[in-house]
Amino acid sequence: MIKKAGGHLFTSQFYPNSNTPRILLSDEPHFFPFSDYQFISPISYWDPAHFGLWISALEVALMVMGSTYLLRHSESTAQTRWVRGLLAIYLLFFAMAVVWWVSSAG
């Protein structure tokens, strides 16, 4: 029941009836139901009109640099496997987002 409710909340926030994804950080209360505070930033991590491409590139670069650091300084093969696995999952989701973006643009 909780998973189903969470799924409905996720899809209602990120995929409303329009084609434009709504992000919780842009116009929804951050601490709902405890507060109605909203922080509306001029910088967006997904909207190219508000530096979205730059922020995405920065995010990927920081993730790859952090993973490289962790791979070089890991003390066991288990840590190395975890870092490689998490990096692979991250890059897979990023690739899926790029494919979705390219396919929805045309």
N, C-alpha and C positions, 0 to 999 in steps of 0.2 A: 504494500500500500504506500509506504513512504517513498520507495523507488519510483513508483508510478507518478506520485504527486511531484517529485523532483523532476522527473522527465517532462511532465506537463509544464512546470514552471520554466524549465530550460527552454523548451521549444516555444513557449509563449513569449519569452523575452527576446530570444535570438532570431526567431523566424515568425514574425507577426504576419498578418494578411498581406502586407506589401512585400516588395522584393528587396527592400533595404534592411539589412540586419540592424537591430537595435542593440546597443551594448549597455549593460547595467551601469557602467561607470559614467556614461554620458548624460543620462537624464533621469535615472531612477534613484530613489533614496538609498543611501549606502547602508544605513543601519536599521532598515525597516524590520520590524514594527516598532523599534525602540525610539527612532528619531526620523524626522522628515528631511534631515540635512541632505543637500545635494551639492556636489562639487562638479561644476561644468568647466572642463578644461578646453583651452583653444588648441590643444595638441591631441591628436587621436592616433591610436596604434593601428587602425584599420582604414581610415579614410585618407586617400591620397591628397585630397584638397587641404588636409590639415596635418601634413608631414607624415602620413601613414607609411609611405614607402621608406622614408629614412628611419623611422622608429622600428619597422620590421627588420631592416638590414642591421640596425644596431642590436636588436634582440638576438638575431641569429649569430652575429659576430661574438657577442658576449657569451652565448651558450657554447659555441665551439671553443672559444678561448678558455672558458671555465672547465669544460670537459677535457681539453688538452692538458691543462694544469693538473686536474685530478688524475688523469691517466699517467702522467709523468711522476706524480708523487704518491701513487697508491702503493701500499705496502704488501698487498697480497693479491693473488689471482682472483679471489672472490670480489674484492673491491673493483678490480679492473673489469671484470665481467659485468658488474652492476652499472658502472659508468658507461661502458660500451652499449649495454642494453638500453639504458635510459636515453643515451644520445641517439641511438637508432630509432627508438620510439618517437622522440622529439622530431627528428628529421623526417620520419614517415608522416607524421601529422602535418608538418610544414609542407611537404610535397603534396599531400592531399589538399591542403588549403590552396596551394598554387594551381593545382589542376582544376579545382572547383572555380577559382577566380577566373582562369583562362576560359573555361567552358561556359561560364555564365556571361562573360563579356561579349562573346560572339553570337 
